[in-house]
Amino acid sequence: MKKEAVRACIQEIGILPSVRVNSRDLALFAADTVYAAGIPVVEITLTVPGALEVISDLASRYPGMAVGAGTVLDEDLARQAVQAGARFLTSPGFVPEMVAYARKAEVVVFPGALTPTEIIAAWKAGSDFVKIYPMAPLGGAQYIRALKVPLPQIPLIVTGGVNQLTAVDFIVAGASAIGVGGELLPIEALTFRQENRIHELARRFLTMVREGRAMRESYH
């Protein structure tokens, strides 16, 4: 997938499943299952054992999947992830050299940020989105709403504290997408290969994104 297609896919789906597990097999099962559930986007964090092999496997098997690398903390890791097939890079904070490499390699990038200063710096550096992380301690949807008033042009992805109770609120507040981990991929559902349970959770989150966007449109 080309950069523009990956960016459009993330924007359209509005959900970024984050896979942070302790085995390669669980990571592959998680990615396969969310893809089958209609979410062609997945972030494999580089904390997963054999993460680069997982990314390579998914990129080769699913040409239509926007598979990316998470927790990318320096340029070397960014290069390894892109060489493995990652189509986007993300990190928990703003890592300027990671963003610069992603731009050079023509892959989508969205570093983490918390404050308006960090968000503006990440955006000016050339980020495609800015990831607000961790969201839970910051006042939830009200914080996103406050950020979008002076920064309407910066597309935000909200992660760290998104669940079935808060997802719609974050979208209504102006988030372009929501990042979900254990709320979409509970460890017991992965361990016991409960595909139907994950499919149902995926369906719920997809519905919440649609509903949130419809409500946001109706307010403007």
ZADO-1210 file (C-alpha; in nm, 4 decimals, padded with zeros to 6 digits):
<atoms>
<atom x="00.0000" y="00.0000" z="00.0000" code="MET" pos="1"/>
<atom x="00.1225" y="00.3467" z="-00.0883" code="LYS" pos="2"/>
<atom x="00.1422" y="00.6175" z="00.1756" code="LYS" pos="3"/>
<atom x="-00.1718" y="00.7982" z="00.0600" code="GLU" pos="4"/>
<atom x="-00.3732" y="00.4736" z="00.0638" code="ALA" pos="5"/>
<atom x="-00.2540" y="00.3897" z="00.4160" code="VAL" pos="6"/>
<atom x="-00.3402" y="00.7366" z="00.5443" code="ARG" pos="7"/>
<atom x="-00.6839" y="00.7171" z="00.3813" code="ALA" pos="8"/>
<atom x="-00.7438" y="00.3682" z="00.5226" code="CYS" pos="9"/>
<atom x="-00.6689" y="00.4773" z="00.8797" code="ILE" pos="10"/>
<atom x="-00.8851" y="00.7865" z="00.8344" code="GLN" pos="11"/>
<atom x="-01.1758" y="00.5884" z="00.6887" code="GLU" pos="12"/>
<atom x="-01.1764" y="00.2949" z="00.9328" code="ILE" pos="13"/>
<atom x="-01.1162" y="00.5163" z="01.2348" code="GLY" pos="14"/>
<atom x="-00.9844" y="00.2309" z="01.4479" code="ILE" pos="15"/>
<atom x="-00.6236" y="00.1431" z="01.5193" code="LEU" pos="16"/>
<atom x="-00.5940" y="-00.1990" z="01.6864" code="PRO" pos="17"/>
<atom x="-00.2726" y="-00.2168" z="01.8868" code="SER" pos="18"/>
<atom x="-00.1242" y="-00.5636" z="01.9367" code="VAL" pos="19"/>
<atom x="00.0971" y="-00.5828" z="02.2449" code="ARG" pos="20"/>
<atom x="00.1276" y="-00.9497" z="02.3428" code="VAL" pos="21"/>
<atom x="00.4030" y="-01.1835" z="02.4596" code="ASN" pos="22"/>
<atom x="00.4238" y="-01.4219" z="02.1661" code="SER" pos="23"/>
<atom x="00.4488" y="-01.4202" z="01.7889" code="ARG" pos="24"/>
<atom x="00.1585" y="-01.6652" z="01.7530" code="ASP" pos="25"/>
<atom x="-00.0771" y="-01.4499" z="01.9600" code="LEU" pos="26"/>
<atom x="00.0208" y="-01.1436" z="01.7575" code="ALA" pos="27"/>
<atom x="-00.0508" y="-01.3187" z="01.4273" code="LEU" pos="28"/>
<atom x="-00.3823" y="-01.4529" z="01.5564" code="PHE" pos="29"/>
<atom x="-00.4823" y="-01.1044" z="01.6745" code="ALA" pos="30"/>
<atom x="-00.3969" y="-00.9438" z="01.3402" code="ALA" pos="31"/>
<atom x="-00.5615" y="-01.2180" z="01.1350" code="ASP" pos="32"/>
<atom x="-00.8779" y="-01.1938" z="01.3436" code="THR" pos="33"/>
<atom x="-00.9243" y="-00.8161" z="01.3308" code="VAL" pos="34"/>
<atom x="-00.8567" y="-00.8233" z="00.9560" code="TYR" pos="35"/>
<atom x="-01.1247" y="-01.0895" z="00.9101" code="ALA" pos="36"/>
<atom x="-01.3575" y="-00.8752" z="01.1245" code="ALA" pos="37"/>
<atom x="-01.3347" y="-00.5857" z="00.8773" code="GLY" pos="38"/>
<atom x="-01.0538" y="-00.3769" z="01.0258" code="ILE" pos="39"/>
<atom x="-00.7674" y="-00.3738" z="00.7718" code="PRO" pos="40"/>
<atom x="-00.5376" y="-00.1760" z="01.0029" code="VAL" pos="41"/>
<atom x="-00.3136" y="-00.3172" z="01.2772" code="VAL" pos="42"/>
<atom x="-00.0214" y="-00.1901" z="01.4830" code="GLU" pos="43"/>
<atom x="00.2329" y="-00.4481" z="01.5968" code="ILE" pos="44"/>
<atom x="00.4298" y="-00.2994" z="01.8835" code="THR" pos="45"/>
<atom x="00.8023" y="-00.3691" z="01.8687" code="LEU" pos="46"/>
<atom x="00.7786" y="-00.5057" z="02.2231" code="THR" pos="47"/>
<atom x="00.6204" y="-00.8219" z="02.0758" code="VAL" pos="48"/>
<atom x="00.8767" y="-01.1046" z="02.0500" code="PRO" pos="49"/>
<atom x="00.9683" y="-01.1402" z="01.6824" code="GLY" pos="50"/>
<atom x="00.7703" y="-00.8261" z="01.5972" code="ALA" pos="51"/>
<atom x="00.9594" y="-00.7627" z="01.2726" code="LEU" pos="52"/>
<atom x="00.8876" y="-01.1181" z="01.1530" code="GLU" pos="53"/>
<atom x="00.5195" y="-01.0704" z="01.2372" code="VAL" pos="54"/>
<atom x="00.5098" y="-00.7453" z="01.0375" code="ILE" pos="55"/>
<atom x="00.6855" y="-00.9114" z="00.7441" code="SER" pos="56"/>
<atom x="00.4449" y="-01.2073" z="00.7505" code="ASP" pos="57"/>
<atom x="00.1352" y="-00.9835" z="00.7569" code="LEU" pos="58"/>
<atom x="00.2664" y="-00.7449" z="00.4899" code="ALA" pos="59"/>
<atom x="00.3317" y="-01.0331" z="00.2510" code="SER" pos="60"/>
<atom x="00.0022" y="-01.2145" z="00.3147" code="ARG" pos="61"/>
<atom x="-00.2269" y="-00.9097" z="00.3183" code="TYR" pos="62"/>
<atom x="-00.1455" y="-00.6521" z="00.0491" code="PRO" pos="63"/>
<atom x="-00.4618" y="-00.4657" z="00.1500" code="GLY" pos="64"/>
<atom x="-00.3736" y="-00.4400" z="00.5185" code="MET" pos="65"/>
<atom x="-00.2192" y="-00.1255" z="00.6649" code="ALA" pos="66"/>
<atom x="00.0219" y="-00.3022" z="00.9004" code="VAL" pos="67"/>
<atom x="00.2433" y="-00.0808" z="01.1090" code="GLY" pos="68"/>
<atom x="00.5034" y="-00.0797" z="01.3831" code="ALA" pos="69"/>
<atom x="00.4420" y="00.0685" z="01.7255" code="GLY" pos="70"/>
<atom x="00.6772" y="00.1777" z="02.0045" code="THR" pos="71"/>
<atom x="00.9357" y="00.2903" z="01.7464" code="VAL" pos="72"/>
<atom x="01.1863" y="00.4832" z="01.9551" code="LEU" pos="73"/>
<atom x="01.4716" y="00.5623" z="01.7158" code="ASP" pos="74"/>
<atom x="01.5720" y="00.5806" z="01.3495" code="GLU" pos="75"/>
<atom x="01.7329" y="00.2366" z="01.3459" code="ASP" pos="76"/>
<atom x="01.4132" y="00.0671" z="01.4642" code="LEU" pos="77"/>
<atom x="01.2168" y="00.2736" z="01.2138" code="ALA" pos="78"/>
<atom x="01.4404" y="00.1534" z="00.9301" code="ARG" pos="79"/>
<atom x="01.4143" y="-00.2107" z="01.0392" code="GLN" pos="80"/>
<atom x="01.0358" y="-00.1879" z="01.0614" code="ALA" pos="81"/>
<atom x="01.0006" y="-00.0327" z="00.7151" code="VAL" pos="82"/>
<atom x="01.2359" y="-00.2909" z="00.5660" code="GLN" pos="83"/>
<atom x="01.0186" y="-00.5620" z="00.7244" code="ALA" pos="84"/>
<atom x="00.7127" y="-00.4161" z="00.5507" code="GLY" pos="85"/>
<atom x="00.5631" y="-00.1689" z="00.7975" code="ALA" pos="86"/>
<atom x="00.3354" y="00.0800" z="00.6234" code="ARG" pos="87"/>
<atom x="00.3141" y="00.3173" z="00.9169" code="PHE" pos="88"/>
<atom x="00.5246" y="00.4007" z="01.2230" code="LEU" pos="89"/>
<atom x="00.4111" y="00.5238" z="01.5610" code="THR" pos="90"/>
<atom x="00.5627" y="00.5909" z="01.9009" code="SER" pos="91"/>
<atom x="00.4390" y="00.6817" z="02.2500" code="PRO" pos="92"/>
<atom x="00.6158" y="01.0200" z="02.2295" code="GLY" pos="93"/>
<atom x="00.7558" y="01.2615" z="01.9741" code="PHE" pos="94"/>
<atom x="01.0793" y="01.1130" z="01.8341" code="VAL" pos="95"/>
<atom x="01.2003" y="01.3635" z="01.5699" code="PRO" pos="96"/>
<atom x="01.4417" y="01.1229" z="01.3972" code="GLU" pos="97"/>
<atom x="01.1681" y="00.8594" z="01.3639" code="MET" pos="98"/>
<atom x="00.9371" y="01.1133" z="01.2004" code="VAL" pos="99"/>
<atom x="01.2157" y="01.2362" z="00.9709" code="ALA" pos="100"/>
<atom x="01.2986" y="00.8820" z="00.8602" code="TYR" pos="101"/>
<atom x="00.9323" y="00.7995" z="00.7958" code="ALA" pos="102"/>
<atom x="00.8989" y="01.1045" z="00.5725" code="ARG" pos="103"/>
<atom x="01.2125" y="01.0066" z="00.3809" code="LYS" pos="104"/>
<atom x="01.0881" y="00.6478" z="00.3453" code="ALA" pos="105"/>
<atom x="00.7404" y="00.7714" z="00.2443" code="GLU" pos="106"/>
<atom x="00.5478" y="00.5845" z="00.5110" code="VAL" pos="107"/>
<atom x="00.2705" y="00.7209" z="00.7320" code="VAL" pos="108"/>
<atom x="00.3865" y="00.8369" z="01.0760" code="VAL" pos="109"/>
<atom x="00.2085" y="00.9494" z="01.3914" code="PHE" pos="110"/>
<atom x="00.4136" y="01.0096" z="01.7049" code="PRO" pos="111"/>
<atom x="00.2626" y="01.0467" z="02.0480" code="GLY" pos="112"/>
<atom x="00.2099" y="01.3826" z="02.2170" code="ALA" pos="113"/>
<atom x="00.0252" y="01.5259" z="02.5149" code="LEU" pos="114"/>
<atom x="00.0479" y="01.9042" z="02.5246" code="THR" pos="115"/>
<atom x="-00.0390" y="02.1605" z="02.2561" code="PRO" pos="116"/>
<atom x="00.3341" y="02.2394" z="02.2262" code="THR" pos="117"/>
<atom x="00.4200" y="01.8737" z="02.1583" code="GLU" pos="118"/>
<atom x="00.1288" y="01.8341" z="01.9170" code="ILE" pos="119"/>
<atom x="00.2313" y="02.1400" z="01.7149" code="ILE" pos="120"/>
<atom x="00.5967" y="02.0269" z="01.7090" code="ALA" pos="121"/>
<atom x="00.4991" y="01.6790" z="01.5855" code="ALA" pos="122"/>
<atom x="00.2703" y="01.8253" z="01.3183" code="TRP" pos="123"/>
<atom x="00.5297" y="02.0770" z="01.1973" code="LYS" pos="124"/>
<atom x="00.7842" y="01.7943" z="01.1706" code="ALA" pos="125"/>
<atom x="00.5619" y="01.6330" z="00.9081" code="GLY" pos="126"/>
<atom x="00.3459" y="01.3831" z="01.0974" code="SER" pos="127"/>
<atom x="00.0378" y="01.2520" z="00.9170" code="ASP" pos="128"/>
<atom x="-00.1602" y="01.2285" z="01.2409" code="PHE" pos="129"/>
<atom x="-00.0663" y="01.3020" z="01.6017" code="VAL" pos="130"/>
<atom x="-00.1395" y="01.0370" z="01.8631" code="LYS" pos="131"/>
<atom x="-00.2675" y="01.1685" z="02.1949" code="ILE" pos="132"/>
<atom x="-00.1263" y="00.9307" z="02.4562" code="TYR" pos="133"/>
<atom x="-00.2005" y="00.8396" z="02.7278" code="PRO" pos="134"/>
<atom x="-00.5536" y="00.9729" z="02.7104" code="MET" pos="135"/>
<atom x="-00.7031" y="00.8350" z="03.0316" code="ALA" pos="136"/>
<atom x="-00.5399" y="01.0769" z="03.2813" code="PRO" pos="137"/>
<atom x="-00.6123" y="01.3891" z="03.0759" code="LEU" pos="138"/>
<atom x="-00.9833" y="01.4458" z="03.1111" code="GLY" pos="139"/>
<atom x="-01.1027" y="01.2297" z="02.8245" code="GLY" pos="140"/>
<atom x="-01.3122" y="01.3683" z="02.5416" code="ALA" pos="141"/>
<atom x="-01.3191" y="01.7187" z="02.6925" code="GLN" pos="142"/>
<atom x="-00.9437" y="01.7445" z="02.6390" code="TYR" pos="143"/>
<atom x="-00.9767" y="01.6443" z="02.2712" code="ILE" pos="144"/>
<atom x="-01.2568" y="01.8943" z="02.2251" code="ARG" pos="145"/>
<atom x="-01.0405" y="02.1671" z="02.3803" code="ALA" pos="146"/>
<atom x="-00.7447" y="02.0800" z="02.1547" code="LEU" pos="147"/>
<atom x="-00.9521" y="02.0832" z="01.8374" code="LYS" pos="148"/>
<atom x="-01.0677" y="02.4421" z="01.8935" code="VAL" pos="149"/>
<atom x="-00.7268" y="02.6023" z="01.8203" code="PRO" pos="150"/>
<atom x="-00.5892" y="02.3069" z="01.6193" code="LEU" pos="151"/>
<atom x="-00.8746" y="02.1960" z="01.3890" code="PRO" pos="152"/>
<atom x="-00.6373" y="02.1135" z="01.1024" code="GLN" pos="153"/>
<atom x="-00.4353" y="01.8533" z="01.2981" code="ILE" pos="154"/>
<atom x="-00.5869" y="01.5016" z="01.2778" code="PRO" pos="155"/>
<atom x="-00.5682" y="01.3341" z="01.6177" code="LEU" pos="156"/>
<atom x="-00.5640" y="00.9651" z="01.7061" code="ILE" pos="157"/>
<atom x="-00.6687" y="00.9010" z="02.0662" code="VAL" pos="158"/>
<atom x="-00.5098" y="00.6098" z="02.2532" code="THR" pos="159"/>
<atom x="-00.4707" y="00.4923" z="02.6097" code="GLY" pos="160"/>
<atom x="-00.8120" y="00.4947" z="02.7760" code="GLY" pos="161"/>
<atom x="-01.0457" y="00.4223" z="02.4855" code="VAL" pos="162"/>
<atom x="-01.3182" y="00.1698" z="02.5629" code="ASN" pos="163"/>
<atom x="-01.6793" y="00.0973" z="02.4729" code="GLN" pos="164"/>
<atom x="-01.7990" y="00.3688" z="02.7109" code="LEU" pos="165"/>
<atom x="-01.5720" y="00.6440" z="02.5754" code="THR" pos="166"/>
<atom x="-01.5239" y="00.5634" z="02.2049" code="ALA" pos="167"/>
<atom x="-01.8232" y="00.7561" z="02.0708" code="VAL" pos="168"/>
<atom x="-01.7403" y="01.0597" z="02.2863" code="ASP" pos="169"/>
<atom x="-01.3844" y="01.0759" z="02.1510" code="PHE" pos="170"/>
<atom x="-01.5071" y="01.0656" z="01.7901" code="ILE" pos="171"/>
<atom x="-01.7737" y="01.3286" z="01.8562" code="VAL" pos="172"/>
<atom x="-01.5070" y="01.5455" z="02.0230" code="ALA" pos="173"/>
<atom x="-01.3079" y="01.5451" z="01.6993" code="GLY" pos="174"/>
<atom x="-01.0724" y="01.2456" z="01.7027" code="ALA" pos="175"/>
<atom x="-00.9962" y="01.1157" z="01.3529" code="SER" pos="176"/>
<atom x="-00.9415" y="00.7659" z="01.4901" code="ALA" pos="177"/>
<atom x="-00.9239" y="00.5714" z="01.8149" code="ILE" pos="178"/>
<atom x="-00.6464" y="00.3359" z="01.9192" code="GLY" pos="179"/>
<atom x="-00.7645" y="00.0256" z="02.1051" code="VAL" pos="180"/>
<atom x="-00.5705" y="-00.2629" z="02.2557" code="GLY" pos="181"/>
<atom x="-00.7084" y="-00.4905" z="02.5231" code="GLY" pos="182"/>
<atom x="-01.0614" y="-00.3538" z="02.4853" code="GLU" pos="183"/>
<atom x="-01.0723" y="-00.4983" z="02.1338" code="LEU" pos="184"/>
<atom x="-00.8279" y="-00.7847" z="02.1853" code="LEU" pos="185"/>
<atom x="-00.8768" y="-00.9174" z="02.5406" code="PRO" pos="186"/>
<atom x="-00.5904" y="-01.1456" z="02.6371" code="ILE" pos="187"/>
<atom x="-00.8251" y="-01.4310" z="02.7244" code="GLU" pos="188"/>
<atom x="-00.9948" y="-01.4048" z="02.3841" code="ALA" pos="189"/>
<atom x="-00.6538" y="-01.4323" z="02.2196" code="LEU" pos="190"/>
<atom x="-00.5295" y="-01.7105" z="02.4449" code="THR" pos="191"/>
<atom x="-00.8398" y="-01.9243" z="02.3905" code="PHE" pos="192"/>
<atom x="-00.8740" y="-01.8265" z="02.0223" code="ARG" pos="193"/>
<atom x="-01.2203" y="-01.6755" z="02.0696" code="GLN" pos="194"/>
<atom x="-01.2581" y="-01.5358" z="01.7178" code="GLU" pos="195"/>
<atom x="-01.6314" y="-01.4689" z="01.7492" code="ASN" pos="196"/>
<atom x="-01.5798" y="-01.2601" z="02.0620" code="ARG" pos="197"/>
<atom x="-01.3185" y="-01.0426" z="01.8878" code="ILE" pos="198"/>
<atom x="-01.5409" y="-01.0120" z="01.5794" code="HIS" pos="199"/>
<atom x="-01.8262" y="-00.8893" z="01.7980" code="GLU" pos="200"/>
<atom x="-01.6031" y="-00.6343" z="01.9706" code="LEU" pos="201"/>
<atom x="-01.4759" y="-00.5166" z="01.6313" code="ALA" pos="202"/>
<atom x="-01.8334" y="-00.4771" z="01.5086" code="ARG" pos="203"/>
<atom x="-01.9197" y="-00.2687" z="01.8154" code="ARG" pos="204"/>
<atom x="-01.6203" y="-00.0371" z="01.7765" code="PHE" pos="205"/>
<atom x="-01.6817" y="00.0075" z="01.4023" code="LEU" pos="206"/>
<atom x="-02.0430" y="00.0987" z="01.4810" code="THR" pos="207"/>
<atom x="-01.9303" y="00.3457" z="01.7478" code="MET" pos="208"/>
<atom x="-01.7009" y="00.5225" z="01.5024" code="VAL" pos="209"/>
<atom x="-01.9840" y="00.5529" z="01.2494" code="ARG" pos="210"/>
<atom x="-02.2283" y="00.6765" z="01.5125" code="GLU" pos="211"/>
<atom x="-01.9797" y="00.9251" z="01.6541" code="GLY" pos="212"/>
<atom x="-01.9054" y="01.0691" z="01.3106" code="ARG" pos="213"/>
<atom x="-02.2762" y="01.0982" z="01.2302" code="ALA" pos="214"/>
<atom x="-02.3359" y="01.2830" z="01.5574" code="MET" pos="215"/>
<atom x="-02.0393" y="01.5116" z="01.4940" code="ARG" pos="216"/>
<atom x="-02.1736" y="01.5959" z="01.1466" code="GLU" pos="217"/>
<atom x="-02.5152" y="01.6750" z="01.2882" code="SER" pos="218"/>
<atom x="-02.3628" y="01.9239" z="01.5342" code="TYR" pos="219"/>
<atom x="-02.1919" y="02.1281" z="01.2602" code="HIS" pos="220"/>
</atoms>
